[in-house]
Amino acid sequence: MSAQNRVRVLAGAGTVAALLALGLTTAPSAPAAQAEPVRAVPAGAVPAPAAGTSAAGAEAQAVRAPAGSPVAINGQLKVCGTKLCNQFGKPIQLRGMSTHGIGWFPRCYTDGSLDALATDWKADVLRVSMYVDAADKGYLEDPVKYTNQVHGLIEKASARGMYVIVDWHMLGSDTVDLGDGDPWTYVAHAKRFFKDIAERHKDKNNLLYEIANEPNGKNHVGQRVDWWTIKTYAEDIIPYIRQYDADTPVLVGTPDWASFGLSGGSDENEVVNNPLRIANIMYTFHFYAASHREWYFDGLTRVADKLPVFVSEFGTQNYLGEGANDFAMTQRYLDLMASKKISWVNWNFSDDHRSGAVFKEGTCNTGGPWTGTAPLKEAGAWIRGKIRTADNFPTS
């Protein structure tokens, strides 16, 4: 989801028409041969830590998860075949919530709200969204401040027995095609960030690393951010992270806003026919049910039988995370994901004014209340009810 008003391309044949209507593109010409994308930072480059940084300081100790919590039951996760498996080698499904950008809504992520998420909502996983651009109150604005904020949220969620997705929440520009949707643009910063996180938390067993939220658009020289671009980025950054943390599963974004190319009018074969040859990784898929219907649904149905998929973001609204909720279509997705044990995270655990934020406006500024349905919008009450249903975590 964008900082405040991101364009999310509509699925299928309506994609170009939607963008034309918004004045954000021109009619397509015949495709040109793809040259190698220009990378803003040389592969392997890592900027020196900022003066005074504490981000890569003392290692955090492993946290004992509360008895009966998702982490206490499942332990270290690992990808097995097309599934996410627990310490017993059994496929499981995690269900939980994503933060909004932590720079935008820090008051939403307190001991009280996370207590509610873990015990009242009974969530298995918290996705911590680290926006990137300074204009989005992201990492580049103050790497030390925001890395330490992520450290703190990892500790809070870990103490409550939840899994944590550390999300490098690259978006793409609201003005389209400025290169922000190319994961190579800020690869050096991504490496520094994940190095700091991995060094500090390598002894924990409850993390997942999401290395590129929604690759999309074009790079600085006008080339599409295609699967080749994303794949080479993953092949560069995953081994780098695993120097510091060899065991944590990695979630890899897919073309056209984590849609396996569906938002660009393509399909999943670009990825399926050229997968990463790296163990313990999953591919991400995002959808917004009021906009992303049969084309997306059918694509997820197909690809989940071929590759390990994690739905690291979805909403019950339109592609902007706002407007009316389509609970019927969302329920179809939830049923599909349950049947295939696809883990999922809903967008978003904040009091943003949009309908996709679960809390009513002002809830975070007043420090709650956090529990029950009274502080929740319609979508929040509905998704809380879905997360609260009993987990199925086999141990034998």
N, C-alpha and C positions, 0 to 999 in steps of 0.2 A: 504494500500500500504506500502511496506517495506521502510526502510530508503533509500536504493538506489536500491537494486536488490533482492527483496524477491521472493521466490518460491511460486507461487499460484497454487495449485493443479488443474489440469484439471478435467472437469466434467465427470461423468458417468464412463463407462467401461474403458475409457482410463486412468484413474487416476494412477493406479499402473504402467502401462506401461510407462507413462510419467516420473514418479519418477525413475523407473529403468534406463531409458535412461539417466537421469541426474546423476545417481549414488548416489541418496539420500535415497535409501531404499533398502531393500532386499525383495525377494518374500514373500508374506504373508503365514503364517502358519495357522493351524486351530485356530479359536478364543478361547481364554481362558476365564474362568469365571472372571468377573470384581470384584475386591476387591475395597473397599472404597479408593478413591484417597488420597494420602498423601498431606497434605496442608503445604506449606512452613511457613505460619504464622497462629497462632491460630485465629479462627473466633472471630471477635469482637476486636482484637488487633488494636491499633492505635498508631503510633509512636508519641513521643512528638514533637511539632513544633520546627523547627530549630531556633537557636539563631538569633535574629534580624528579625524574620519573620514579615511581615506586611500583610500576606495573609488573615488572619482572623480578620483584624482590623475593622475599622469603617464600618458600614453598608452602602452600596450604596443606594442612593435614587431612587425611581421609576422614570423612564425616560418617559417623554411624547413623544410618537411617533409622527412624522410629520403627519399632516392630509392627509388622503388618502393612507397612507402606509399600508403594510400588517398587521402590529401589530395594527395600529389605527383601522382598519376595524374589525379584527378578535378577538383581545384581548386575554384573557387567553385561551389556548387550553386545550382540554381534550379528552381522548379516549372514544368513544361511540360505543359499539359493535365492529365491525372490522374496524372502521374508526377513523380518527383524526378529531375532531369537534371544531368549533370556539365557541365564547362566546354565540352565538345564538343557539347552539346545532345542527348546520348544518355541514355535512361532507365537508371537504375542501381538496385540494391538495396543498402542498408547493413545490416549485421548486427553487433550488439554487445551490451553489457551496461549496466545501470543500477546506479549506486551505491544503497545504502540511504540513509537520511537521513545526511548527512555529519556532523551533530552527534552521532549515535548511534555511528557506527563510523569515526572519523577514522583509526584505526590500520590500516584496511583499504586506505587509498588513499595508498600510498607509492611511491617510485621503483621499488622491487622489484616490487610488485604490478602497477603500471601497465606496467612492462617486460614482465611476463608476459602481461598482457592484449594488448599490442600485438604481441609477437613469438612467444609460445608459443600463445596463443589465436588470434592473427591477427585480432583484432577491428578493425572499421572505425570504430566509434563508441562513445563513452562518454557516458552520460546522467548528469549531475550533479544530484542531487535535493536542492534547497534547500527543506526543510520550512519552514513558515510560522509556525505557532503556537509561542509560547514553551514551552508544555507539551510540545511535540514536539521540543524542542531545535532550534527553528527560528529563522528570521530575526528574529522579533520579540524573541527573547531577547537578541540582541546583533548588530544589523545590521552593524556594522563588522567584527566578528570573522568572521561567516559570509560576508559579501561578499568579504573578503580570502581566505577559504578557497576560495571558488569561483574567484577570480582565480588562485590557485595551481594548482588542478586543471586549469583551462583551459590554463595554460602547460605543465603536465606532459604533458597529452594531446596538445597541439599539437606539442610537441617530439618526440613519438613518431609523428607523422603520422596521428593519429586525428581524426575529427570529434567535436565536443562539443555535446550538447544541454544547454542551460542551462534547467533545469526548475524553475519556480515550483510547488512540490509541495503545493498546497492540497488538503486531504483531505476536509473535513467532519468533524464531531465524532463521537467514539465514543459520545456520549450522544444523538446524533441530533438534527437539526433546530435547531441553535443558530446557523445562519447561516454556519458556517465553510465550507460547500460552495458558497457564493455568491461568485463571483469579485469582485463589487463590494465585499465586506466589507473587504478589504484592498487596494483598488485603489491608494490613495496609496502604500502601501509597495511594491507591485509596480512602480509607476512609478519610484520611487526606486531600487529594486534593478536594474531593467533599464537605467535611465539610467546607473548606475555601471558596469554590465557593458559596455554598448554604447559608452560613451565610451572606456573603456580598451581595448577589443578591436576597434574598428570596422575596423581595417586587416587583421584576420585574415580568412581565406577559409574557415574550417572550423567555423563556429558555426551552430547552429540555436537559436531561442528558443521554448521551450514555455511559454506564458503562463498556463495554467490546467490543472493536472494532471488532476483528476477532479471537475468540477462535479457537484453532487448535492444531494439533499435539498431543504430549504426554506430560505428566507431568514428574517430575524428577525421578519417579520410573517406567517409561515406559508404563503407562496406558493412553489410549486414553482420550483426553479431550472431553468427551461426554456431552449429554444434562444434565445428572444428575449432573455432575461437574459444569456446567454453572448455572443450576437451583438453586443449593444450594448456590452458590455465590450470585446470584440475591436475593435470600431469606434472605441472610445476609446483603447485602449492601443497598438494597432499603429501608428497615425500618430505617436503620441508617441515610441515607440521609434525610428521611422524618421527622426526629426529628427537622431538621433545615429548611426544605422547603417541605411543605406537598402537594403543588399543581402542581409542575412541572412534566410533563410527563417524563417517563423513557424509554429509548430504550435499549433493551436487545439483545446482540449478540447471534447467533445461531451456532451450531456445524459446523466444517470444513470451516473456513474462512467466517462465516456469510452466509452460504448457506443452512441452514436447513439440513445439512448432505449430500447435493447433490455432493459436491466436493469429498466426501469420498465414493461415489458410493451407498449411502443410499437414504433415502427420508425424507419427512417432518413429517412422522408419529411418529418419536421419540419425537418430540415436541408437535405435535397436540394431541397425546394420553396422554400427561402428562404436560399440560400447567401450567404456574404460576397462583396461586390463589391470585393475587395481582392486585388491580385496577389501572387504568391509566398507563398502560404499553403497549409498542408495541415491536414487534420482528423485528430484522434487517435482511435484505437480500442484498448481494452485488453481482454484476455481471460485467463481462467485455465481451462486445458483440462479439468480434472477436473470443473468446475462448468458451464462455458459451452460447450454442445454444439451441437446442430443449429440452434437458434434464433439463436445468435450467429454460427455458421459461415455459415449462409445469408445473414444480414444483411451480414456482411463481404463475401461473394461479390458481392452485389448492389451495395453502395455503392461498392466499389472501381472499378466501371465507370462511375460517375457523378461521383465527387469524388476529389480527391487525398487518399489516406489514408496515415498513418504509424502503425504499431503501436508506440507508444512505451513500452509495458509489457505483458508477458505472463508467465505461469508455466505450469508443467506440472502444478501441484497444484490445490487448490480455491481458492475466491475469497479466502481468507485467506492464501494463499501457504504453506499447510502441508498436511500429510497425504500420502497416497500420490500418486505421480506417474502421470499418464496419458500415457505417451509415444506411444501409438498415435494418440490424438486430437490431441496436439500436432503429430505428424508430418503429419497431414492439414492442419493450419493452415500448417505450414512449406511444404508442397507448394503450397498455394493462394497463399501470399505470394510464393513464388519464381515461380510462373507469371504473376503480375500485377505483379511487381517492386515489392512492398510492403516497404518497409524495416521492420526490427524491432529491438527492444531487449528483452532478457530481464531479469526481476526475480529476484535481485539479487546484486551482487558484494560479498558480505560474509560474515561468519561467524556471523550471527544463528542462533539455535537452530532456527528453522523449516526445513522441508525445501526451501523455495524459495531459501534462501541457499546459494551455491555452495560455500563453504568449510566445512570441519568446524569445530566450535566450538573456539575458542582459537587458531586459525591466525593471526589478525591480532595478537593480544597477544604472540605469540612471534616475530613478524616473518617469518612464512612457515613452511615453504617455499611458494613460489607456483606453481612450474611442474609440469607433468605432472598425473597424475590422483590421486596419493597424497593430497594435501591436500583433495581434493574430495569432497563428498557425491554421492549417485547422480545427482541432477539436474544438479550442476555438471559431472560427467564427461560426461554426455549432451549438454548444451548446448555445452560446449567442443568436442566432436566436430563439432557442426553448424556452429559459427562457423568452425572451422578449414578447412572445405571451401573449395575455390578460389572466389574472387570472379569475377564477370563484369563487367568495367569496359570497355566499348567506347570506343575513342578515335577511330574513323573510321567 
